[in-house]
């Protein structure tokens, strides 16, 4: 049982109440969703609890939303079933139809009667409204506070060979919250009612339909926004003295570039993970064009371009990653290397020792020479990690300055971007970031790392031993170029682990 994230709650309220927009202002009053230590994404079921403050916020939101939709005739009409012989009959029809969507499954007869009993208390609760509208208001308020709305409740309990098969409605909810961060739509509810989600083919059909819907764009964007640490771009603040050609909005523009790039690769080009790592195609406005050294007339509007493939390929050579892993004046090969190790290779780096002194002044040396002497010298406490795990993955980016501009010299010396990084047990000589991008794209375990991130995101939990065969199979297919990112996502949501409850998952 996993509580809805605030984004999922907001989207679900919009769909359930058929609002024109999600109630993001109300969701903004909730305390922030906590992060679970060691888990990359914000949907870890272990961390999504409800404390007294959040419960109070849910109650206030439910009361406000119920009031909004029942005091506006147009909004209320969107929710009510056709007229019936009596208000009681119409209320019953409403409870059954609205309850199916709120609980994301058909209500039991006991639940229907419980909500109808609440409906009958409407005149006492809202004496200034008609008996029918007051009763409906009270019922909506209750539905919005129900654990069956606030949580993704999976009631199936019968185990088959150490797995608990989910019923059709539970699979529908996993699909909708995985691919849309929202409740199921009418087509998905219909598929659940017809029993077509019991087969892999039925789940795949719905998944592919859903991935053609614009709602999936936001999920794909959110996944890569976290994976590539796009929120970090907001802290990009280049020195105006050193880099007068850019503004304080560089991070904002870089975030937009990353979003457009990902959407283009995933949906327009139906590309795979290798395309994210190696494609020279991207989107720029006038400021980014200056950083990339592009000639021609550019405006504030973003337009597609192909960057010089002798200098750049893939997301790791774009401004966002490079400038967000830099100081205000110099590139930061240490944090560039840590990022590649942890996010691209899935190799965790331990925390550095305390009280590490800052890098010394260059004094005529290149940035690489300063970093190497400070972190790799014999006897330094950091040498074992930096010389083998971090620096070899960071130094290939030395051709890029603190704003991501391409350079061939540093402090009057030729840039040395060569390295011999260890990529999942294989030592690969590279001349620069282009070679590194190719080496990463050619490595099966790197693709498995990407698949592992998707497994964790779509399940809302850390990967487990039982996920390893799936992750390795998807890594192999992706590396071979036989699996687009859309196909990879479909493979995850049609896997046995997705349509059954994992032994370690909360019921």
C-alpha positions as CSV (number, residue, x, y, z in Angstrom):
1,X,0.0,0.0,0.0
2,X,1.6,3.2,-1.2
3,X,0.4,6.7,-0.5
4,X,0.0,8.9,-3.5
5,X,2.7,11.4,-4.0
6,X,1.5,15.0,-4.1
7,X,1.8,15.1,-7.8
8,X,-0.3,11.9,-8.1
9,X,-2.8,13.3,-5.6
10,X,-3.2,16.5,-7.6
11,X,-3.6,14.7,-10.9
12,X,-6.0,12.2,-9.4
13,X,-8.2,14.9,-7.9
14,X,-8.3,16.7,-11.3
15,X,-9.4,13.5,-13.0
16,X,-11.8,12.4,-10.3
17,X,-13.6,15.7,-10.0
18,X,-13.2,16.5,-13.8
19,X,-11.6,19.8,-13.0
20,X,-10.1,22.0,-15.7
21,X,-6.7,22.0,-14.0
22,X,-5.0,20.1,-11.2
23,X,-5.3,21.7,-7.7
24,X,-1.6,22.5,-7.4
25,X,-2.2,25.4,-5.0
26,X,-3.9,23.0,-2.5
27,X,-1.2,20.4,-3.0
28,X,1.4,23.1,-2.4
29,X,0.1,23.4,1.2
30,X,1.1,19.8,1.9
31,X,4.4,19.2,3.7
32,X,7.0,18.1,1.1
33,X,7.2,14.4,0.3
34,X,10.2,13.1,2.1
35,X,13.1,11.3,0.4
36,X,14.2,7.8,1.4
37,X,17.9,7.6,1.9
38,X,19.6,5.8,-1.0
39,X,16.5,6.0,-3.3
40,X,16.8,8.3,-6.2
41,X,13.2,9.1,-7.0
42,X,10.4,10.7,-4.9
43,X,7.9,7.9,-5.0
44,X,9.4,5.4,-2.6
45,X,6.5,3.8,-0.7
46,X,8.6,3.4,2.4
47,X,8.9,7.2,2.8
48,X,5.3,8.2,1.9
49,X,3.6,8.2,5.3
50,X,0.8,10.4,6.6
51,X,1.4,12.3,9.8
52,X,-1.0,14.5,11.7
53,X,-0.1,17.6,9.7
54,X,-0.6,16.0,6.3
55,X,-3.8,14.4,7.5
56,X,-5.1,17.7,8.5
57,X,-4.2,19.2,5.1
58,X,-6.0,16.3,3.3
59,X,-9.1,17.0,5.4
60,X,-9.0,20.7,4.6
61,X,-8.4,20.1,0.9
62,X,-11.3,17.6,0.8
63,X,-13.7,20.0,2.4
64,X,-12.7,22.8,0.0
65,X,-12.8,20.7,-3.1
66,X,-16.2,19.2,-2.3
67,X,-17.5,22.7,-1.7
68,X,-16.2,23.9,-5.0
69,X,-17.8,21.2,-7.2
70,X,-21.1,21.1,-5.4
71,X,-21.8,24.8,-5.3
72,X,-21.0,25.2,-9.0
73,X,-23.8,23.8,-11.2
74,X,-21.6,23.2,-14.2
75,X,-18.9,21.4,-12.2
76,X,-21.5,19.3,-10.3
77,X,-23.2,18.3,-13.6
78,X,-20.0,16.8,-14.8
79,X,-20.0,14.3,-11.9
80,X,-23.7,13.3,-11.6
81,X,-25.3,10.4,-13.4
82,X,-28.5,11.0,-15.4
83,X,-31.7,11.8,-13.5
84,X,-33.4,9.0,-11.6
85,X,-36.9,8.5,-10.2
86,X,-35.8,9.7,-6.8
87,X,-32.9,11.6,-5.3
88,X,-32.0,8.5,-3.3
89,X,-31.8,6.4,-6.5
90,X,-29.7,9.1,-8.1
91,X,-27.4,9.3,-5.0
92,X,-26.9,5.5,-5.2
93,X,-26.0,5.7,-8.8
94,X,-23.5,8.5,-8.0
95,X,-21.9,6.6,-5.1
96,X,-21.4,3.5,-7.3
97,X,-20.0,5.3,-10.4
98,X,-18.0,7.9,-8.5
99,X,-16.9,5.3,-6.0
100,X,-15.5,3.1,-8.7
101,X,-13.2,5.9,-9.8
102,X,-12.3,7.2,-6.3
103,X,-11.4,3.7,-5.0
104,X,-10.2,2.7,-8.4
105,X,-12.2,-0.5,-8.1
106,X,-16.0,-1.4,-7.8
107,X,-17.3,-0.7,-4.3
108,X,-18.6,-3.5,-2.1
109,X,-22.2,-3.5,-1.2
110,X,-21.2,-2.6,2.3
111,X,-19.2,0.4,1.1
112,X,-22.1,1.6,-1.0
113,X,-24.5,1.5,2.0
114,X,-21.9,3.2,4.2
115,X,-21.6,6.1,1.7
116,X,-25.4,6.3,1.3
117,X,-25.8,6.5,5.1
118,X,-23.4,9.5,5.0
119,X,-25.4,11.0,2.1
120,X,-28.5,11.0,4.2
121,X,-26.7,13.2,6.8
122,X,-26.3,15.9,4.2
123,X,-29.2,18.1,5.4
124,X,-27.7,18.3,8.9
125,X,-24.2,19.0,7.7
126,X,-25.1,21.6,5.0
127,X,-28.5,23.1,5.9
128,X,-28.0,25.9,3.5
129,X,-28.0,23.5,0.5
130,X,-30.6,21.3,-1.0
131,X,-30.8,17.9,0.6
132,X,-29.4,16.2,-2.5
133,X,-26.5,18.6,-3.1
134,X,-25.6,18.7,0.6
135,X,-25.6,14.9,0.7
136,X,-23.4,14.7,-2.4
137,X,-21.0,17.2,-0.9
138,X,-20.6,15.2,2.2
139,X,-20.0,12.0,0.2
140,X,-17.4,13.6,-2.0
141,X,-15.7,15.0,1.0
142,X,-15.5,11.5,2.5
143,X,-14.3,9.9,-0.7
144,X,-11.4,12.4,-0.9
145,X,-10.4,11.4,2.7
146,X,-10.7,7.6,2.2
147,X,-7.5,5.5,2.4
148,X,-8.7,3.9,-0.8
149,X,-8.2,7.2,-2.5
150,X,-5.2,8.5,-0.7
151,X,-3.3,5.2,-1.0
152,X,-2.9,2.7,-3.8
153,X,-4.5,-0.2,-1.9
154,X,-3.8,-3.7,-3.3
155,X,-6.2,-6.1,-1.5
156,X,-5.2,-9.3,-3.3
157,X,-3.6,-11.6,-0.8
158,X,-3.5,-15.1,-2.3
159,X,0.1,-16.1,-3.1
160,X,1.1,-18.2,-6.0
161,X,4.7,-19.4,-5.8
162,X,5.8,-16.6,-3.5
163,X,4.0,-14.0,-5.5
164,X,0.6,-12.3,-5.1
165,X,-1.1,-11.9,-8.5
166,X,-2.8,-8.5,-8.7
167,X,-6.4,-8.3,-9.9
168,X,-7.3,-6.3,-13.0
169,X,-8.1,-3.1,-11.2
170,X,-4.9,-3.3,-9.2
171,X,-2.9,-3.7,-12.4
172,X,-4.8,-0.8,-13.9
173,X,-3.8,1.4,-11.0
174,X,-0.1,0.3,-11.3
175,X,-0.2,1.2,-15.0
176,X,-1.9,4.6,-14.5
177,X,0.3,5.8,-11.7
178,X,3.4,4.4,-13.3
179,X,2.8,5.9,-16.8
180,X,0.7,8.9,-16.0
181,X,1.1,9.7,-12.3
182,X,-2.7,9.7,-12.2
183,X,-5.8,7.5,-11.7
184,X,-7.0,5.2,-14.5
185,X,-9.1,6.7,-17.3
186,X,-12.3,5.2,-18.6
187,X,-10.6,3.0,-21.1
188,X,-8.4,1.5,-18.5
189,X,-11.3,0.9,-16.1
190,X,-13.1,-0.7,-19.0
191,X,-10.2,-3.0,-19.7
192,X,-10.1,-4.0,-16.0
193,X,-13.9,-4.7,-16.0
194,X,-13.5,-6.9,-19.1
195,X,-10.6,-8.8,-17.6
196,X,-8.2,-8.0,-20.4
197,X,-5.4,-7.0,-17.9
198,X,-4.9,-10.6,-16.9
199,X,-2.7,-11.2,-20.0
200,X,0.6,-9.8,-21.0
201,X,-0.8,-8.8,-24.3
202,X,-3.7,-6.9,-22.7
203,X,-1.4,-5.0,-20.4
204,X,0.9,-4.2,-23.3
205,X,-2.0,-2.9,-25.4
206,X,-3.0,-0.5,-22.7
207,X,0.6,0.5,-21.9
208,X,1.3,1.4,-25.6
209,X,-2.0,3.4,-25.7
210,X,-1.1,5.3,-22.6
211,X,2.4,6.1,-23.8
212,X,0.9,7.8,-26.8
213,X,-1.1,10.1,-24.4
214,X,0.4,13.5,-23.5
215,X,0.2,12.5,-19.8
216,X,3.0,10.1,-20.3
217,X,5.3,12.9,-21.5
218,X,5.2,14.4,-18.0
219,X,6.2,11.1,-16.4
220,X,9.1,10.5,-18.9
221,X,10.2,14.1,-18.3
222,X,10.0,13.7,-14.5
223,X,12.0,10.4,-14.6
224,X,14.8,11.9,-16.6
225,X,14.6,15.2,-14.7
226,X,15.5,13.2,-11.6
227,X,18.0,10.8,-13.3
228,X,20.0,13.7,-14.9
229,X,19.6,15.9,-11.8
230,X,18.0,18.7,-13.7
231,X,17.0,20.5,-10.5
232,X,20.7,21.1,-9.9
233,X,20.7,23.3,-13.0
234,X,18.9,26.0,-11.0
235,X,22.1,26.6,-9.1
236,X,24.2,27.4,-12.2
237,X,25.8,30.8,-11.6
238,X,28.8,31.4,-13.9
239,X,31.1,34.3,-13.1
240,X,29.9,37.3,-15.1
241,X,33.5,38.5,-15.3
242,X,34.8,35.2,-16.8
243,X,31.6,34.4,-18.8
244,X,29.9,37.7,-19.9
245,X,28.2,35.9,-22.8
246,X,25.7,34.2,-20.6
247,X,23.1,35.4,-18.1
248,X,21.8,34.1,-14.7
249,X,19.1,32.3,-16.7
250,X,21.5,29.8,-18.2
251,X,20.4,27.0,-15.9
252,X,16.7,27.7,-16.8
253,X,17.6,27.5,-20.5
254,X,19.7,24.3,-20.0
255,X,16.8,22.6,-18.2
256,X,14.5,23.4,-21.1
257,X,17.1,22.0,-23.5
258,X,17.3,18.8,-21.6
259,X,13.5,18.4,-21.5
260,X,13.1,19.0,-25.2
261,X,16.0,16.7,-26.0
262,X,14.6,13.8,-24.0
263,X,11.1,14.2,-25.4
264,X,12.5,14.3,-28.9
265,X,14.6,11.1,-28.4
266,X,11.9,9.2,-26.6
267,X,8.7,10.2,-28.5
268,X,9.6,11.8,-31.8
269,X,12.5,9.6,-32.8
270,X,11.4,6.5,-30.8
271,X,15.1,6.2,-29.8
272,X,16.9,4.1,-27.3
273,X,19.2,4.9,-24.4
274,X,22.2,5.0,-26.7
275,X,20.6,8.0,-28.4
276,X,20.4,9.9,-25.1
277,X,24.1,9.2,-24.6
278,X,25.4,9.9,-28.2
279,X,23.0,12.0,-30.2
280,X,24.4,15.4,-31.4
281,X,20.9,16.7,-32.0
282,X,19.4,19.0,-29.5
283,X,17.4,22.3,-29.0
284,X,18.8,25.8,-28.4
285,X,17.9,29.4,-28.0
286,X,20.1,32.4,-28.6
287,X,22.0,32.1,-25.3
288,X,22.7,28.4,-25.6
289,X,23.7,28.9,-29.2
290,X,26.5,31.3,-28.0
291,X,27.8,28.7,-25.6
292,X,27.8,26.0,-28.3
293,X,29.5,28.4,-30.7
294,X,26.8,28.1,-33.3
295,X,26.7,30.6,-36.2
296,X,23.4,32.0,-37.6
297,X,20.5,34.0,-36.2
298,X,18.9,32.7,-33.1
299,X,16.1,34.1,-30.9
300,X,14.6,33.4,-27.5
301,X,12.7,30.5,-29.1
302,X,14.1,27.0,-28.9
303,X,14.9,25.4,-32.3
304,X,16.3,22.1,-33.2
305,X,20.0,22.0,-34.2
306,X,22.7,19.4,-34.8
307,X,25.9,20.1,-32.8
308,X,29.4,19.6,-34.1
309,X,29.9,15.8,-33.7
310,X,33.6,16.4,-33.4
311,X,32.9,18.2,-30.1
312,X,29.7,16.9,-28.7
313,X,27.4,13.9,-28.5
314,X,24.7,13.1,-26.0
315,X,23.3,14.6,-22.8
316,X,26.7,14.4,-21.0
317,X,28.1,17.0,-23.4
318,X,25.2,19.4,-23.1
319,X,25.3,22.6,-21.2
320,X,23.1,21.5,-18.3
321,X,25.2,18.6,-17.1
322,X,28.5,20.4,-17.7
323,X,27.6,23.7,-16.1
324,X,25.8,22.2,-13.1
325,X,29.0,20.2,-12.3
326,X,31.3,23.2,-12.3
327,X,32.3,26.1,-10.1
328,X,31.5,29.6,-11.2
329,X,34.8,29.7,-13.0
330,X,36.2,26.2,-13.5
331,X,34.9,22.8,-14.6
332,X,34.5,20.2,-11.8
333,X,35.8,16.9,-13.0
334,X,35.3,15.3,-9.5
335,X,31.5,15.8,-9.4
336,X,31.3,15.1,-13.2
337,X,33.0,11.8,-12.5
338,X,30.8,11.0,-9.5
339,X,27.7,11.7,-11.5
340,X,28.7,9.3,-14.3
341,X,29.7,6.6,-11.8
342,X,26.5,6.8,-9.7
343,X,23.8,7.7,-12.2
344,X,25.1,6.2,-15.5
345,X,27.0,3.2,-14.3
346,X,25.1,2.5,-11.0
347,X,28.3,2.3,-9.0
348,X,28.0,4.1,-5.7
349,X,30.8,6.2,-4.4
350,X,31.3,6.4,-0.7
351,X,31.2,9.8,1.2
352,X,34.5,11.7,1.2
353,X,36.4,12.0,4.4
354,X,35.6,15.0,6.6
355,X,37.5,18.3,6.5
356,X,38.9,17.9,3.0
357,X,40.7,21.2,2.1
358,X,39.6,23.1,-1.0
359,X,41.5,22.9,-4.3
360,X,44.5,25.1,-4.3
361,X,45.0,28.0,-6.8
362,X,46.1,26.8,-10.3
363,X,49.4,28.8,-10.2
364,X,49.9,28.2,-13.9
365,X,48.7,24.7,-14.0
366,X,45.7,23.2,-15.8
367,X,42.5,22.4,-13.9
368,X,43.3,18.7,-14.4
369,X,46.7,19.0,-12.9
370,X,45.4,20.8,-9.9
371,X,42.7,18.2,-9.3
372,X,45.1,15.2,-9.9
373,X,47.8,16.6,-7.5
374,X,45.2,17.3,-4.8
375,X,43.4,14.0,-5.0
376,X,45.7,11.3,-6.4
377,X,49.0,12.0,-4.7
378,X,50.4,9.0,-2.7
379,X,49.3,9.3,0.9
380,X,46.3,11.5,0.3
381,X,43.1,10.1,1.9
382,X,41.1,10.3,-1.3
383,X,43.6,8.7,-3.7
384,X,42.1,5.2,-3.8
385,X,38.7,6.4,-5.0
386,X,39.8,9.3,-7.1
387,X,42.5,7.6,-9.1
388,X,40.4,4.6,-10.0
389,X,36.7,5.5,-9.8
390,X,36.1,9.2,-10.0
391,X,38.8,11.1,-11.9
392,X,39.0,8.8,-14.8
393,X,35.3,9.4,-15.5
394,X,35.6,13.2,-14.9
395,X,38.8,14.1,-16.8
396,X,37.3,13.2,-20.3
397,X,35.1,16.3,-19.9
398,X,38.1,18.7,-19.5
399,X,37.4,20.0,-23.0
400,X,34.4,21.8,-21.5
401,X,34.6,24.9,-19.4
402,X,32.4,26.0,-16.5
403,X,29.5,26.9,-18.7
404,X,29.9,23.9,-21.0
405,X,31.7,25.8,-23.7
406,X,34.2,23.8,-25.8
407,X,37.9,24.5,-25.2
408,X,41.2,23.1,-26.4
409,X,43.5,25.0,-24.0
410,X,43.3,25.6,-20.2
411,X,45.4,28.3,-18.5
412,X,47.6,28.5,-21.6
413,X,48.2,24.8,-21.9
414,X,46.7,22.2,-24.2
415,X,43.8,20.3,-22.6
416,X,44.4,16.7,-21.8
417,X,41.0,14.9,-21.8
418,X,42.4,11.3,-22.2
419,X,41.7,8.7,-19.5
420,X,41.3,5.0,-18.9
421,X,38.1,4.7,-16.9
422,X,36.9,1.4,-15.5
423,X,33.3,0.8,-16.8
424,X,31.8,-2.1,-14.9
425,X,35.0,-4.1,-14.7
426,X,36.3,-3.2,-18.2
427,X,39.2,-0.7,-18.5
428,X,38.5,1.4,-21.6
429,X,41.1,4.0,-23.0
430,X,39.3,7.1,-24.1
431,X,40.6,10.3,-25.7
432,X,37.8,12.6,-24.6
433,X,34.1,12.8,-23.7
434,X,33.1,11.6,-27.2
435,X,35.0,8.4,-26.7
436,X,33.6,8.1,-23.2
437,X,30.0,8.5,-24.5
438,X,30.6,5.8,-27.1
439,X,32.1,3.5,-24.5
440,X,29.2,4.0,-22.1
441,X,26.7,3.4,-24.9
442,X,28.5,0.2,-25.9
443,X,28.5,-1.2,-22.4
444,X,25.7,-3.7,-21.6
445,X,25.9,-3.0,-17.9
446,X,25.3,0.7,-18.5
447,X,22.1,-0.1,-20.3
448,X,21.2,-2.4,-17.4
449,X,21.8,0.5,-15.0
450,X,19.3,2.6,-17.0
451,X,16.8,-0.3,-17.0
452,X,17.2,-0.6,-13.2
453,X,16.4,3.0,-12.8
454,X,13.1,2.5,-14.7
455,X,12.3,-0.6,-12.7
456,X,12.7,1.3,-9.4
457,X,10.8,4.3,-10.7
458,X,7.8,2.3,-12.0
459,X,7.6,0.1,-8.9
460,X,8.3,2.9,-6.4
461,X,10.8,0.8,-4.5
462,X,14.5,-0.1,-4.7
463,X,15.4,-2.9,-7.1
464,X,15.6,-6.4,-5.6
465,X,17.4,-9.6,-6.4
466,X,14.3,-10.9,-8.2
467,X,14.5,-7.9,-10.6
468,X,18.1,-8.8,-11.7
469,X,17.1,-11.2,-14.6
470,X,14.7,-8.6,-16.1
471,X,17.2,-5.8,-15.7
472,X,20.0,-7.8,-17.3
473,X,17.8,-8.9,-20.2
474,X,16.7,-5.3,-20.9
475,X,20.3,-4.1,-20.7
476,X,21.3,-6.7,-23.3
477,X,18.5,-5.8,-25.6
478,X,19.0,-2.0,-25.2
479,X,22.7,-2.2,-25.8
480,X,22.2,-4.2,-29.0
481,X,19.9,-1.5,-30.3
482,X,16.8,-3.7,-30.2
483,X,14.9,-1.8,-27.5
484,X,13.6,1.7,-27.7
485,X,13.0,3.6,-24.4
486,X,9.2,3.2,-25.0
487,X,9.7,-0.5,-25.6
488,X,11.8,-0.8,-22.4
489,X,9.0,0.8,-20.4
490,X,6.5,-1.5,-21.8
491,X,8.7,-4.5,-21.0
492,X,8.9,-3.4,-17.4
493,X,5.1,-2.9,-16.9
494,X,4.3,-6.2,-18.6
495,X,6.9,-8.1,-16.5
496,X,5.9,-10.7,-13.8
497,X,7.2,-8.4,-11.1
498,X,4.9,-5.6,-12.1
499,X,1.6,-7.5,-12.4
500,X,2.3,-9.4,-9.2
501,X,3.2,-8.0,-5.8
502,X,6.8,-8.5,-5.0
503,X,7.4,-10.3,-1.7
504,X,9.2,-7.2,-0.3
505,X,6.6,-4.7,-1.4
506,X,4.1,-3.3,1.1
507,X,0.7,-4.9,0.7
